[in-house]
């Protein structure tokens, strides 16, 4: 296994590929209801398209701007007009507890059980070079949305009263490679809040076996989205194709990704290479903290020895 600064597989994908194609029979979402936060535009919209290609029965698109989610649902209905997929737009703000509660109350009232939750909505601000001189309320807003909002969504998802006993759920967290950055110039609130939630999910996965709720966090890539266009020139970077993380989200919500339960990975890493790499798979088995977010420097053996001394 060769590790470098960007990849732990020899193949580094920038676009979708056959192993994660949503049209693969093994990735079928037939009979599933999928809820995508921040699903009205950018990567969230593309994720909705990929789940439609995987023939999900119902896709719920949630976003703060009602006009945007309504427009997204209309576009998807037009594109997939010959499919059985139902598209439901729903205005909602994951940073507002009452809005989250209203969303799940509505779903229950409609007798809708969500099988797959894609946590894609995020708060990107504030962006400034001096964290100590940022506005506290703005900094905490990043944590309210990226940690608190996502945690409440996850809790409501797992605790659905309509969920039959033993019914497996799939939770996919669209995270960011910025959690690797230390320091993270101008992006400390975003990077640290996203890192905090990835760390939290890794520990939640320790409490919930994969048979109960399969959990996976991933870095989607460098994507030229609506928000990116506000800060970056399109010619500044070599952008990844939206289809890569969109299709990866479908793969991550399938049984094929069960062996990565609770881990943080990159969409770029070839999934077949990872699974065929014995050293990599051995580390997943023997190191509970491998590909999870935590302070590095002490091994589990060191900590066990300390606790027992």
C-alpha positions in Angstrom: 0.0 0.0 0.0 1.5 3.3 -1.1 0.6 6.4 0.9 1.2 9.9 -0.5 -0.2 13.3 0.1 -3.4 12.7 -1.9 -4.2 9.1 -2.4 -3.8 5.6 -0.9 -4.6 3.9 -4.1 -2.5 3.9 -7.3 -5.6 5.1 -9.2 -6.8 8.6 -8.4 -10.2 9.3 -9.9 -11.5 12.7 -10.9 -14.6 11.4 -12.6 -17.0 8.6 -12.1 -16.1 5.0 -13.0 -17.7 1.6 -13.5 -17.4 0.3 -9.9 -19.5 3.1 -8.5 -21.9 3.5 -11.4 -25.5 4.0 -10.0 -26.8 1.8 -12.8 -25.0 -1.3 -11.4 -27.5 -3.8 -10.2 -25.7 -4.2 -6.9 -26.1 -0.5 -6.2 -29.8 -0.4 -6.9 -31.9 1.8 -4.7 -35.2 0.3 -5.7 -37.8 0.6 -2.9 -35.6 3.1 -1.0 -36.6 6.6 0.1 -33.6 9.0 0.1 -33.4 12.4 1.8 -30.7 14.8 0.7 -30.0 18.0 2.6 -28.7 20.9 0.5 -30.2 19.0 -2.5 -31.4 21.9 -4.6 -28.1 22.8 -6.3 -24.5 21.8 -6.7 -23.3 18.5 -5.5 -26.6 17.9 -3.7 -28.6 18.1 -6.9 -26.1 15.8 -8.7 -26.4 13.3 -5.8 -30.2 13.4 -6.4 -29.6 12.6 -10.1 -27.4 9.7 -9.2 -30.0 8.2 -6.8 -32.6 8.6 -9.5 -30.3 6.7 -11.9 -30.1 4.0 -9.2 -34.0 3.9 -9.4 -34.7 5.1 -5.8 -38.4 5.1 -5.3 -38.6 8.5 -3.6 -36.0 11.3 -3.3 -36.7 14.2 -0.9 -34.8 17.3 -1.7 -34.3 19.6 1.3 -32.9 23.1 1.2 -33.3 26.6 2.8 -34.5 28.2 -0.4 -38.0 27.0 -1.4 -37.7 28.2 -4.9 -34.4 26.4 -5.4 -35.6 23.0 -4.2 -38.9 23.4 -6.2 -36.9 24.1 -9.3 -34.6 21.2 -8.7 -37.5 18.8 -8.3 -39.0 20.1 -11.6 -35.8 19.6 -13.4 -35.5 16.0 -12.1 -39.0 15.2 -13.0 -38.4 16.4 -16.5 -35.2 14.4 -16.8 -36.5 11.2 -15.3 -40.1 11.4 -16.6 -40.2 7.8 -17.6 -39.0 6.5 -14.2 -41.0 5.6 -11.1 -39.0 7.9 -8.9 -41.0 10.4 -7.0 -39.3 13.8 -6.2 -40.4 15.7 -3.2 -39.0 19.3 -2.6 -39.1 20.4 1.0 -38.0 23.8 2.5 -35.9 23.3 5.6 -32.9 24.7 7.5 -30.8 22.2 9.4 -29.4 25.0 11.5 -32.8 25.6 13.0 -34.0 22.9 15.4 -37.7 23.8 14.9 -37.3 23.5 11.1 -35.6 20.1 11.5 -38.4 18.9 13.8 -41.1 20.2 11.4 -39.4 18.3 8.5 -39.5 14.9 10.3 -43.0 15.5 11.7 -44.1 16.2 8.1 -42.5 12.9 6.9 -44.2 11.0 9.7 -47.5 12.5 8.9 -47.1 11.4 5.3 -46.2 7.9 6.4 -42.7 8.3 4.8 -39.9 6.2 6.1 -36.4 7.5 5.1 -34.0 4.7 4.3 -31.0 6.8 3.2 -29.9 10.1 4.7 -27.3 12.2 2.7 -25.9 15.0 4.9 -24.8 17.5 2.3 -25.8 20.9 3.6 -23.0 22.9 5.1 -22.2 26.4 6.5 -19.0 27.7 4.8 -18.6 31.0 6.7 -17.0 33.0 8.1 -13.9 33.2 6.0 -11.1 35.4 7.5 -7.4 35.0 8.2 -7.6 35.7 12.0 -9.9 33.3 13.9 -9.5 35.1 17.2 -11.0 38.3 15.7 -13.9 36.7 14.0 -17.4 37.3 15.3 -18.3 34.7 17.8 -21.9 34.3 16.7 -20.7 33.7 13.1 -18.1 31.1 14.2 -20.7 29.3 16.3 -23.1 29.3 13.4 -20.7 27.0 11.6 -20.8 24.6 14.5 -24.6 25.0 14.9 -25.1 23.8 11.3 -22.2 21.5 10.5 -22.2 19.7 13.9 -25.5 20.5 15.7 -27.8 20.5 12.7 -26.3 17.3 11.3 -26.4 15.6 14.6 -30.1 16.4 15.1 -30.8 15.2 11.5 -29.0 12.0 12.3 -30.8 11.4 15.5 -34.3 12.0 14.0 -33.3 9.7 11.1 -32.2 6.8 13.4 -35.2 7.2 15.7 -38.0 7.2 13.1 -41.1 5.7 14.7 -42.1 4.2 11.3 -38.9 2.1 11.2 -39.5 -1.6 11.5 -37.4 -3.5 14.0 -34.2 -4.7 12.4 -34.6 -2.4 9.3 -31.1 -1.2 8.3 -30.5 2.5 7.5 -27.7 4.2 5.5 -26.2 7.5 6.6 -23.7 9.2 4.2 -21.9 12.4 5.3 -20.5 14.6 2.6 -17.5 16.0 4.4 -14.4 17.8 3.1 -10.7 17.3 2.6 -10.3 20.6 4.5 -10.4 18.6 7.7 -6.8 17.4 6.8 -5.6 21.1 6.7 -3.7 22.3 9.7 -3.7 25.3 9.7 -6.7 26.0 7.4 -6.1 29.6 6.2 -9.3 31.6 6.2 -11.4 28.4 6.8 -10.8 27.5 10.4 -14.5 27.5 11.5 -15.6 25.4 8.4 -12.7 23.0 8.6 -12.8 22.4 12.4 -16.6 22.1 12.5 -16.6 19.6 9.6 -13.8 17.7 11.4 -15.7 17.7 14.6 -18.8 16.1 13.0 -16.6 13.5 11.2 -15.1 12.6 14.5 -18.5 12.4 16.1 -19.9 10.1 13.4 -16.9 7.9 13.7 -17.7 7.4 17.4 -21.4 7.0 16.8 -20.5 4.2 14.3 -18.8 2.5 17.3 -22.1 2.6 19.2 -24.3 1.4 16.3 -23.3 -1.7 14.3 -23.5 -1.6 10.5 -26.5 -3.8 10.6 -28.4 -1.0 12.4 -27.2 2.0 10.5 -24.3 2.0 8.0 -22.3 5.2 8.3 -19.7 6.6 6.0 -18.1 10.1 5.6 -16.2 11.1 2.5 -14.4 14.0 0.8 -16.2 14.8 -2.4 -13.4 16.5 -4.3 -12.6 20.0 -5.5 -15.9 21.0 -7.2 -16.9 24.1 -9.1 -20.2 24.7 -7.4 -22.4 27.8 -6.9 -20.6 28.6 -3.7 -17.2 28.0 -5.2 -17.9 30.4 -8.0 -18.3 33.2 -5.5 -14.6 32.9 -4.4 -12.7 31.2 -7.1 -12.0 31.7 -10.8 -13.0 28.7 -12.8 -9.5 28.5 -14.3 -7.8 28.5 -11.0 -8.0 24.8 -10.2 -8.3 21.5 -12.0 -11.8 20.8 -10.8 -13.2 17.3 -10.3 -16.3 16.2 -12.1 -19.6 16.4 -10.1 -20.4 12.8 -11.2 -17.6 11.4 -9.1 -19.0 12.3 -5.6 -22.6 12.0 -6.8 -22.2 8.4 -7.8 -19.9 7.7 -4.9 -22.7 8.7 -2.5 -24.9 5.9 -4.1 -22.1 3.4 -3.6 -21.5 4.6 0.0 -25.2 3.9 0.7 -25.0 0.4 -0.6 -24.0 -3.0 1.0 -20.8 -2.7 -1.1 -19.5 0.0 1.3 -20.3 -1.8 4.5 -16.7 -2.6 5.3 -15.9 1.2 5.6 -18.5 1.7 8.3 -17.6 4.7 10.4 -14.6 5.8 8.3 -13.6 8.9 6.5 -12.5 8.3 2.9 -12.0 10.2 -0.4 -14.2 9.7 -3.4 -11.0 9.8 -5.5 -9.7 6.5 -4.0 -10.5 3.5 -6.2 -12.9 1.3 -4.2 -11.8 -2.0 -5.8 -8.1 -1.3 -5.1 -8.8 -0.5 -1.5 -10.8 -3.7 -0.9 -8.2 -5.9 -2.6 -5.3 -4.3 -0.6 -4.6 -6.8 2.2 -2.5 -4.3 4.3 -5.3 -1.8 4.1 -8.0 -4.3 5.0 -5.9 -5.5 7.9 -5.6 -2.0 9.3 -9.4 -1.5 9.1 -9.7 -4.7 11.2 -7.0 -4.1 13.7 -7.0 -0.3 14.2 -10.3 1.1 15.4 -9.1 4.6 14.8 -7.9 4.1 11.2 -9.5 6.6 8.9 -11.3 8.3 11.8 -10.7 11.8 13.1 -8.7 12.0 16.3 -5.5 13.5 17.6 -2.6 11.4 16.3 0.6 10.6 18.2 -0.4 7.8 20.7 -1.4 4.3 19.6 -4.2 2.3 21.0 -1.5 0.1 22.7 0.0 3.2 24.4 -3.4 4.3 25.7 -4.3 0.8 26.9 -1.0 0.6 28.8 -1.6 4.0 30.3 -5.1 3.0 31.5 -3.9 -0.2 33.0 -0.8 1.1 34.8 
